[in-house]
């Protein structure tokens, strides 16, 4: 197993609640106020927010025909709707600026929070999005009618992506122009991912970026990161628990 980081409980919006939940799961007595007091005494705080460089170019997608199917909708079931986005991973390899970048595209289930698929490429193109969609479909039984939500980047508004989603029976949904909060599910994952892996110690090479990114998603995030809206379970544990209840 590749291990590069020590998971930080202070990475989430409610770090003290997360710590309290973990301690209770381990049979310890813990309350929010006590954890808060200890963190303050020891100078521990949540990872600071960094400004994110936007990648979306939606100049060609500012008219009608790009509906937001999730606006005002409460997603209550796993695989009812998924979120997708692309971010960049800076590395120390090469002298050309383009050689310093590796792009990561992911598809995340909105209700369970599990990352269904993640693909990487040295170029941010529609091919990267197509590969990620195909990977998610091959790994998971995604039902007909699932909502596929993304921003209005040219990679997502391309005819090829729309055609593939139509063939798979997905309904395509888009964020409003200039409203990154419309796709907060993917944005929140990228924030956690970069605070845990990229910002503390930037990758020296693109190959390392690929290895550690895969390990972070499959080993840590999907299976170990507990979430408040999942009753303090990890996405995999929550889905397994839901499946056993339905059986």
N, C-alpha and C positions, 0 to 999 in steps of 0.2 A: 504494500500500500504506500502511495506517495503521501508524505506528511510534511507540510511546509509551515503551518500556522498553528497557533493554539487558539481554539474557538473562544471568542470574547462574548460574554453575556451582555456586555454593554453596547452591543451593536444595534439593538432594536430601539424603537420609540419608547417602550416601557421597560428599560433594563432592570429596574428594581423589582418589578412584578415578575419578570422572567426568572430572576435569581430566586425569589421567594418560591415560585412554583417548582423549580428544580430541587430546592432543599426539601420541600414537602414531599415530593416524589421519592426522595431518598430517606424518608422517615424522620427528618429533622423538623424541629419547630421553627417556623419563620414567619415574620409578618413584614408588610411593606415598610412600616416606619422604622423597624430595627435595621433592615437592610439599607434603607436610605441613610440612616445615621452612621452606620459603619462605612458606607461608601464616602460620605462627606468627610469623616474623620481621616480616612486614608487617601483622600484626594482623588478618588475614582469618579469618573464621569463618562457619559456617553460619548462615543466617537464624534468628533466635530464634523459638521456638514461641509462638504466641498462643493464648489460650483461645478456643474456638469456641462461639458461642451456639447451643444446640440448638434445632432447629425442630420436631422430631418430637413429635407428640401421639399416643401409642399407648394411651391409656386405654381405648379401645373395642376394642382388638385384643390383649387379654391372655390370651385363652382358647386353646383348641385350634383347629385349622384353619388355622394359619399356619406351615407347615413350613419349616425351613431345609434346603434341598436341597444346599447347598454345604458344610455342616459336615462336616469330615473328608474332603472330596472334593478331589482334586488336578485342577485344570483344565489340560489339556495341549494342547488344540486351539483355534485361533481360532474365535470364534462358537459355542463350546460353551456358554458362559454369559456373561451381561452384567450389569453393575451399574448401578443408577440411584439418584440422590438429588437433593435440592433444597438450594440455599444461597441466602443473601441477599446483595445487593450494595448497600452504603450509598452514597448520592449526596448532593450538597449542594443538590439542587433542591427547592424548596418549603418550607413552614413546618410543615405537618402531618407527624407522624412517618411516617404511611403513605406520604407522598409522597417520603420519603427512601429508600425501599426499592425495589429491583428484584430479582426472584427469577429464579434460573437453575436449570433442570432439565437434567440430562445423562444420557446412556446411554453407558457405556464397556464395550468388550470386555475381559474379564478377562485373557485370555492375551496378546493383543498390546498392550493398554493404549491402543488408539486410541479417541478419542471419536467414537462413531458419530453422535450427534446431540446438539444442545443448543438449547433454546428458552428464551426469556425472557418474563416477564410482570410486570405491576405487582401481581398478586395471586397468592398461593400456593393454587392450586385443583387439583382433579382434571383440569380442562381443560388445564392446563399439562402434566401428565403424559401425557395422551392425545395432545396435539400432538407431544410429544417421541417417543413410541412410534411414531406414524405417520411421523414424519420419518425415524427410524432404519430402519424397514421399507422406505420408498420409496427410500432411498439405498443400502442394502446388501442382499445376498442372504442374509438370516438364515434358517437352516434350521428345519424343524419340530423341535420338541423342545428348542429352545434354552432355557436356564434364565434367567429374568428375576428378578434379585435386588434387593431394596430393603429399607428399614426398614419399620416397621409404621405409618407415618404415615397419617392418614385419607385422604390423596390417593391412596395406593397400595392401601389396603384397600377402596376404594370398589367397588361392584358394577360400575360402568361400566368401570373399568380392568381388573378381572378378566375381564369379558366380552370386551373387545377382545383381551386376551392369549390367551384361549381360542380366539377366531376365528382369530388369527394362528398358532396352534399352539405358543405358548410355554408353558412350565411356570413357574408363579409361585412364588418363594421369598422368605422373609422373615428378617430378622435377629431374634435373640432380644431380648426386652424389656430395655432398659437396657444393651445390648451393641453400641455403635457400631463396635467392632472387627470385628464380623461383616460389615460393609460397608466394609472398609478401602480397597477399590479406588477408590470414589468419594471417600471422605474424603481420601485422599492427593492426588487431583487437585485438590480444592478448596483444600487447604493450599498446594500449589504455586501455583495460580492467584492466590490472595489475596496471597501473599508477593511475587509478581512484579508484580501490577497494582494491587491495592486498597490494601494497607498503605503502600507507598512514597509514593503520591500519590492520595488518594481522588478519585473522579470528581466533576466539578462538576455534571453533568446525566445523566439517564437515557439520553439518546441517545448520549452519549459512552461510557457503560458498555456499551451494545449493540455499538457499533462496535469497541471495543478488545477486548471479550470474544470476538467472532467472530474477530478477527485473531489473538488469542493462541492460540485453539484450532486454527484451520485453518492458519495460517502457521507458528506457532512450535511448539506442543506436538506436534501430530500429525506434523509433517515435520522438525523440527530437534532435539527433545529426545531425546537418546540414553538408553537404559535398560540397566542391568546385565543384567537377565534376558532381554534381547533381543540379547545379545552386542554391546552398545554400539551398537545401531542405533536409529533412530527408529521409531515404530510403522509408519509408511507404508513406510519402507525395508525393515523386517523382513517385512512382508506381501508386498511385491513380491519379495523374495528367496525367500520360501517358495513363492510362486506359480511363479517361474521354475524352481525345483528340481522342482516337481511336473509341469511341462510336458514 
